[in-house]
Amino acid sequence: MSTSLIDRGATAAEPALDPAVFAELVALAATVDDGFLAGLVDQFVHETEPRLVDLRRAYRRGDVPAVRRLAHGIRGSSAQLGGARLAASCARLEQIVTTTDLRGHAVLGEIEADHAELCALLARRALGGLSSSAE
């Protein structure tokens, strides 16, 4: 796949927070203790932030195996919480590192922006009204 076919439009079309996945988490949280969902969100935020720092460093070094591994891990954990856009951005980075050079791509900035947006949405939902509608 050429880099021209891997564009931001495909990932931007994804919701920042998939309402169906989040609704499942809300339903699961209703069957366990009150802090379950807030705990998941807290764990995601605290574990993902250092992984983003490592991803940024690996990206700058051109360390393709590390970039692929870190992007894959962030992709999986964000998808489990409903972070569709972040998961898609990470998948896009995984594709880029298998098909082309890392230089000249804005995807790392997109991943960081998608992460910040997802964390803000999750915090509001987990600590707020737990509405499962997308924003």
N, C-alpha and C positions, 0 to 999 in steps of 0.2 A: 504494500500500500504506500503510495507516495505521500509526502507530507502535505501536499495540496488537498488530499482527500481527508486528512485528519484535521478538521477545523473546529473552532470554538463553537460554532452554531449547533453542532450535534450535542455537545455537553451542556450548553446554555439552555437547551430545550428541556432538559431534565429538571424536575422540581428539586429545589434545595432539600426539601424534606418530603419523602414519599408518604402521602397520607395513609395509604393502606398498611404499609409496614409499621408506621408509628401507631396506628390504631391497634394493631396486634400487640405491640408493646404495652400500650395502655391497658388492654384487656388482660394481658398477662400480669401486669402490675396490680390489677384489682384483685388477683387471686393470692398475692403474696403480701409482704409487709409494705407499709406506706413509703418507705425510703427506697424501694427497689429501682424505680425508674430514675430518680435523682442520682442514685448510686451508679447506675449504668452510664448516665451522662457524665458524671464526675470522672469516672474511670476512663471513658473515651477521651475527654478533654486532657486529662493529666498524662495519659499514655501516648496520645497522638502528638502533642506539642513537641516533645523531645524527638519523636520520629520525624517530624517536619524539619527540625534543625539538622538532623542527620541526613535527611533527603537533600536539603539545600547544599550541605557540604559535599555529599557524594556527587551531586549534579555539577557543582563547580569544579570538582576534580575530574569529572568525566568518567567516574567509576560506574560503568553500565550495570554490572551485576548488583551492586549495592542499590543503585537507583531503582532497578527492577524489583528487587526484594522489598525495599521500603515502600515503594508505590503500591505494590501488591498487598502488603500488610495493611496500609492505610485504607486501601480500597475495600478490603474485606470487613474491617471494623466499622467503617462508615456505612457500608451497605446493610450491615446487621441492625443499625439504628435507623435506617431509612434515608441516609444521606446519599440520595441518588446522583446528584450533581457532582459531589466530591468523588464518589465511586467512579463516575464516568470520566472525570478529569484524570484520575489516577490510572484508569484503564487506557486512556489516551496516551499518557506518559509511558506506560508499559509498551504500548504499540510503537511509539516514537523511538524508544531505545532499541527496539529490535529491527527497525527499518532504516534508521538514519542517525546522523550525528546529533548530539545533544545541543550543540551551539545554535543560537538563533531562534529558539522556541520560547514562547511566552507561557508555556503550560505550567511551569513551576509557580509563577505568579497567580495563575488561575487556580491552581490547587490550594494555595495559601488563602486566596479570597474565598473560595468555596468552603474551606475549612472554617474560616472566621464566621461566615454566614450560617453554616450548619451549627456551630457551637452556640451562637446567639439564639437561633431558633430552638434548639434543644433545651437550652437553659430556660427560656421563657415557657416552653411547654412542660418541662419536667417540674419546674418550680411553680409554675402558674396554674392555669386552669386545665391543663392536660387535654386541650382540644386537639382533635386529630385532623382538623382541616389544614390544608396546605397554605402556605403564605407565599 
